[in-house]
Amino acid sequence: MKEFSVNSTFLYCVAAIVIAFVLLQSAVFLVRAWKRARALGIEAAALKRIAMSSAVFTIAPAVAILLGVITLSKALGLPLPWLRLSVVGALTYELPAATAAATAAGASLSEQVQDPTVFSAIAWVMTLGIIPGVLYIPFLMKRIQGGLSRLKSRDEAWSAIFMDALFLGMISAFLGMIFKDIRSGLSGWIPVFVMLVSALLLALCGLIMKKFKIKWLEDFALSICMLSSMALSIPITNWLS
């Protein structure tokens, strides 16, 4: 039996086909949107400015996505993270899902996955876990928005508290991964210190935007903080280890 590889040609072909379809779909919608805008009387020069501005401001989220691909590619190879994060995935979901699946299978993402069963389990968890969110949009989003609108019309203060509670609940789920090893010693605090450094950098970006009125920094602040905190995690790890 041929040895399993997370970077096999077959996986590259599957990822390339799916991503090519998504790119084709994007191109079709772009052309249709352009024609519709021209039919509404919007000048071509204005459309070009909008397209160029949109292209420039996609760089920031693209950097974050690239970081996610690089992070996951060490253990899962390039095709699977490339496919997941290029289509519907997000680093805030894909990395925790892959980590949870690998841990349950007795593996670790600190080294390349060699067992096809473990790789398959991780791929299924990453894929199936995101499907409910995709299905909620077309089938339940209108009903959810209606319920939120009714709640806001009855009590605006309670509506704000409810939304903040939902947000904090989501953040708490990720905080669990950060604090889960703090009892193992000083090295278990490494994720905590990296998180604090990232938060300080984001606060610094906010102060710069507010003081110097640098509006464009708002779109790049997340990527700057991610890159900087990842770079600073190296000396922090060496120091605490």
C-alpha positions in Angstrom: 0.0 0.0 0.0 1.3 3.4 -0.9 2.5 5.5 2.0 0.0 8.2 3.1 1.1 11.8 2.6 -0.6 15.0 3.7 0.9 16.7 0.6 -0.1 14.1 -2.0 -0.8 15.1 -5.6 -4.4 13.9 -5.2 -5.1 16.3 -2.3 -3.6 19.1 -4.3 -5.9 18.3 -7.2 -9.0 18.2 -5.1 -8.2 21.5 -3.4 -7.4 23.1 -6.7 -10.7 22.0 -8.3 -12.8 23.4 -5.4 -10.9 26.7 -5.2 -11.1 27.1 -9.0 -14.8 26.7 -8.8 -15.1 29.3 -6.0 -12.9 31.7 -8.0 -15.1 31.2 -11.1 -18.2 31.8 -9.0 -16.6 35.1 -7.7 -15.8 36.2 -11.2 -19.3 35.5 -12.5 -20.8 37.6 -9.6 -18.3 40.4 -10.2 -19.2 40.6 -13.9 -23.0 40.5 -13.1 -22.5 43.2 -10.4 -20.5 45.4 -12.8 -23.2 45.1 -15.5 -26.0 45.8 -13.0 -24.1 48.9 -11.7 -23.7 50.2 -15.3 -27.4 49.6 -15.9 -28.2 51.8 -12.9 -26.1 54.6 -14.3 -23.0 54.3 -12.2 -19.9 55.6 -14.1 -17.2 53.1 -15.1 -14.5 55.3 -13.4 -16.4 55.1 -10.1 -16.7 51.4 -10.4 -13.0 51.1 -11.1 -12.2 53.1 -8.0 -14.5 50.9 -5.9 -12.9 47.7 -7.3 -9.4 48.9 -6.7 -10.2 50.0 -3.1 -11.9 46.7 -2.4 -8.9 44.8 -3.8 -6.4 46.8 -1.6 -8.4 46.2 1.6 -8.6 42.5 1.0 -4.9 42.3 1.7 -5.3 42.6 5.5 -7.7 39.6 5.9 -5.7 37.7 3.3 -2.6 38.0 5.5 -4.5 36.5 8.4 -5.7 33.7 6.2 -2.2 33.0 5.0 -1.0 32.8 8.6 -3.6 30.2 9.3 -2.6 28.2 6.3 1.1 28.3 7.4 0.2 27.4 11.0 -1.9 24.3 10.0 0.3 23.2 7.1 3.0 22.0 9.5 0.8 19.2 10.8 -1.8 18.8 8.0 0.2 19.6 4.9 -0.7 22.4 2.5 -3.8 21.2 0.6 -6.3 20.8 3.4 -5.6 24.1 5.2 -5.4 25.8 1.8 -8.8 24.4 0.9 -10.5 25.1 4.2 -9.3 28.6 4.7 -9.7 29.7 1.1 -13.4 28.8 0.9 -15.5 28.9 4.1 -13.1 28.4 7.1 -11.6 30.8 9.5 -8.5 30.5 11.7 -10.6 31.1 14.9 -12.5 27.9 14.1 -10.2 25.7 12.0 -7.3 25.6 14.5 -9.4 24.8 17.6 -11.3 22.2 15.6 -8.2 20.5 14.3 -6.5 20.7 17.7 -9.6 19.1 19.4 -9.8 16.3 16.8 -6.1 15.6 17.0 -6.1 15.5 20.8 -9.1 13.1 20.8 -7.2 10.8 18.3 -4.1 10.9 20.5 -2.1 13.0 18.0 -0.6 16.4 18.2 -0.4 19.3 15.7 3.1 20.1 16.7 4.3 17.4 14.2 3.1 16.2 10.8 0.1 13.8 10.9 1.2 10.5 9.4 -1.8 8.3 10.2 -4.5 8.6 7.5 -7.2 7.7 10.0 -6.2 10.7 12.2 -6.0 13.0 9.2 -9.4 11.9 8.0 -10.9 12.4 11.5 -9.4 16.0 11.6 -10.7 16.8 8.1 -14.2 15.6 9.0 -14.4 17.5 12.2 -13.2 20.7 10.5 -15.7 20.2 7.7 -18.8 19.0 9.5 -18.4 21.5 12.4 -18.7 24.5 10.1 -21.8 23.2 8.1 -24.5 24.3 10.6 -23.2 27.9 10.4 -23.5 27.7 6.6 -27.1 26.3 6.8 -28.3 28.8 9.3 -27.9 31.7 6.9 -30.3 30.7 4.2 -32.8 28.9 6.4 -32.8 30.6 9.8 -31.1 34.0 9.5 -34.3 35.9 8.6 -36.1 34.4 11.6 -33.2 35.1 13.9 -32.9 38.7 12.8 -36.7 39.1 13.3 -36.4 37.9 16.8 -33.5 40.2 17.6 -35.4 43.2 16.1 -38.5 42.4 18.2 -36.3 42.1 21.3 -34.7 45.5 20.5 -38.0 47.2 20.0 -39.3 46.0 23.3 -36.2 46.7 25.4 -33.1 48.2 23.7 -31.0 48.0 26.8 -31.7 44.3 27.3 -31.1 43.7 23.6 -27.6 45.2 24.0 -26.9 43.1 27.1 -28.1 39.9 25.3 -25.8 40.5 22.3 -22.8 41.3 24.6 -23.5 38.0 26.5 -23.5 36.0 23.2 -20.2 37.6 22.2 -18.6 37.0 25.6 -19.8 33.4 25.5 -18.1 32.9 22.2 -14.9 34.5 23.5 -15.0 32.3 26.7 -14.9 29.2 24.5 -11.6 30.3 23.0 -10.2 31.5 26.4 -10.6 27.9 27.6 -7.9 26.8 25.2 -5.6 29.6 26.4 -5.8 28.9 30.1 -6.1 25.1 30.0 -2.4 24.4 30.8 -1.7 27.1 33.4 -1.5 24.4 36.1 1.4 22.7 34.3 3.9 25.4 35.3 5.3 28.5 33.9 5.4 27.2 30.4 1.6 26.8 30.6 1.3 30.5 30.8 2.9 31.1 27.4 -0.4 31.4 25.6 -1.7 33.8 28.2 1.3 36.1 27.8 1.1 36.0 24.0 -2.6 36.9 24.3 -1.9 39.8 26.6 0.8 41.1 24.2 -1.6 40.8 21.3 -4.2 42.7 23.2 -1.8 45.5 24.1 -0.7 45.8 20.5 -4.4 46.0 19.4 -5.0 48.7 22.1 -1.9 50.6 20.8 -3.3 50.5 17.2 -6.6 51.8 18.5 -4.9 54.7 20.3 -2.9 55.5 17.1 -6.0 55.5 15.0 -7.8 57.7 17.5 -5.0 60.2 18.1 -3.6 60.5 14.6 -6.9 59.9 12.7 -5.4 57.0 10.6 -8.5 55.4 9.3 -6.8 52.9 7.0 -5.1 51.3 10.0 -8.4 49.9 11.1 -8.4 47.3 8.3 -4.8 46.2 9.0 -4.7 46.3 12.8 -5.7 42.6 13.2 -3.1 41.4 10.8 -0.4 43.6 12.4 -1.3 42.3 15.9 -1.3 38.7 14.7 2.1 38.9 13.0 3.6 40.9 15.8 2.3 38.6 18.6 3.4 35.5 16.6 6.9 36.9 16.2 7.0 37.9 19.9 5.8 34.5 21.0 9.3 33.1 20.1 11.2 35.2 22.7 8.4 34.7 25.2 8.5 31.0 24.8 12.3 31.0 25.1 12.1 33.1 28.2 9.4 31.1 30.0 10.8 27.7 29.0 
